[in-house]
Each structure stands twice: as structure tokens, then as C-alpha cells.
Amino acid sequence: MSLTGFSSPWWFLLLLLVAAVVVGYVLVQRARRKRTMRFTNLELLERVAPRSQGWSRHVPAALLIVSLILLTFALAGPTAEQKVPRNRATVMLVIDVSLSMEATDVAPTRLDAAQDAAKTFAEGLTPGVNLGLISFAGTATVLVAPTTERAGVLKSIDNLKLAQSTATGEGIFAALQSIEGFSAVVGGAEGPPPARIVLMTDGKQTVPTDDPYDPRGAYTAAQRAKQAGVPVSTISFGTSHGVVTIEGDPQPVPVDDSSMREIARLSGGDFYKAATAAELKQVYASLGEQIGYELKEADASRPWVVLATIVLIGAAGSSLFLGQRLP
């Protein structure tokens, strides 16, 4: 039951009427007592007058007053900060499918664990969020444009295939382009919906060069995302001891936390670290809460109405029990 804000506080003027009822009740009780005391034959009065109920006779009236106060608070429109599902937002899920995702340091492989967690994330997003999917290795491919339909996203996640190289910047640029195109179509009078990129990768950029500040590099793309008002939430997935075998030659593929942390910082997003499949699912669950819901001041009058109704029923019940009549 919130007391932090009210949408129609002028309803509190009704409390003056409630106060008048209390004063009237007190005056009526005093007048009744004076009329009783006028009875000169006190001995006869004791014989014919009903036994006094003491303070309990005031219980129904007290409960009635409390219910009126509670109803007044309900009419004043109490509000509270509540978690409300978003009805418009755009999210581009960008997943690394470079050969390093075949490493088994996360069972069964990094890619399998990533697919499982990404599907859980997609299924759990609130219906109003438009979700798109991009995969990237040496190039970036838009697999699904932003949509509220999840079936296509889930199928595309299942069909992810590994490829050579890691073009992290291209993945971010492709996501920004998809968001801009979608926003231009659905913007309307309210403007474009809020957007975010969720980037999941396990290694540092190798294409076009290993310089993230290359014009098509990851850091340059992150800065462009910042300018567009699209934060990039990065998930650094894997461990420092990952190994893959390429053409019979074992290659170490340690996770690159520092690059992912810098991309998040440059874009105004958040950095997450996941070294196991369970941790990855927890990260996606946290992102789902952030993306799928927003905090808004919403109506909180229902608890007041419920409590007022219960107290009013209590007033009627106690009046019937104590005085065989309604108050």
C-alpha cells in the first residue's frame, strides 16, 4: 500500500466530511447520555434499561469511520513504482559464430551453450519487444529482422554455423543498420522505440584488422552506437583456457574480457562475464528483466479498496452481532 504519491489528492477533502461524521457521532452519544440522566427514578431505570455494552458498542462505528478513511485514500489515486512490460522496444541479438566458439571449455561447446541460452532469452522476452538476430564471423549476417514473432528467431539460433575470423565491428554496424531501418518504419508520432544491442562473443576482433579503432572496428562501432543512442550490452563468454583444433593444430582461444568491457563502456551499455552455461543463462535472464520491463508510476489503489471493503464488512458484522442492527 503506497503512500508515495497520489494522482488526485483533492479527494482528501472528503476527510473533512469524515471528521464531521466523527464529531456528529460524539455529539449524539453525549446527547443520548443527557436524555438518560433526565430519568429521575434511577432505581426504576436500572430495572428497565438494557445492560450497557461499554466500549464495545462503539466498535461498528469505529470500523465504519476507518473504512471511509481507506476509501478516501483509494479515491485520491495512490501510485507506486511498478515493473510494467514494455509495449515497444527493439533488441538486436548479435552472436559470434567464429571457430573459437567450438571450444569445449564450456560444455558441450561454447556455441551449443550459447544457442541454448539465447533461445531461453528469446522465449522469455515480453511480447512487445521486437527481437532481431545477427551472426558474425568474418562478416556479419542479418538472420532475422526485428520482429515480435519468436519462431523465426528460435529456428535461426538452432541453425547457427561456425565460420572463420571475428568481425566484431561488422556485427555491431549491422545491428545499428537494422535498428535504424526498423525505427524509420515504426517510429510514428512517439518517435523510434528504445533500442539495445546484445553482443555475445568469446574473442577479440581479427577482421578487418586486430585494431579495434579501425574505421570498421569494434570500438569505432561502439562509438557510433553511443551517438545513435543505442547501448551495447556485451557478454564475454568462455574461459582463459579454451582450445580449438584447426587443421590438426591446437589453438588457444582465451576469452577477451577487456575488449568487451571497453565496447560496453564506449557505447554506454553494460558488461557481463559468463564462464559457464549456467552463468550465461543468468546473464540473459538479467538482460531479459532489464529489456522486457520498465519502471513506471502505476495505479496502486486496489489494496486500499480491498482493505476498505474488508473493514466495512467487519463494521456491518460487528453491528449485527452487538446490536442486532446495521450501523
Helices and strands as residue ranges (DSSP letters): E 5-6, G 9-13, H 14-37, H 42-48, G 54-58, H 59-75, E 78-85, E 89-96, G 99-102, H 110-124, E 129-136, E 140-147, H 151-158, H 168-186, E 195-201, H 218-228, E 232-237, E 243-246, E 249-252, H 257-267, E 271-274, H 277-292, E 293-299, H 302-323
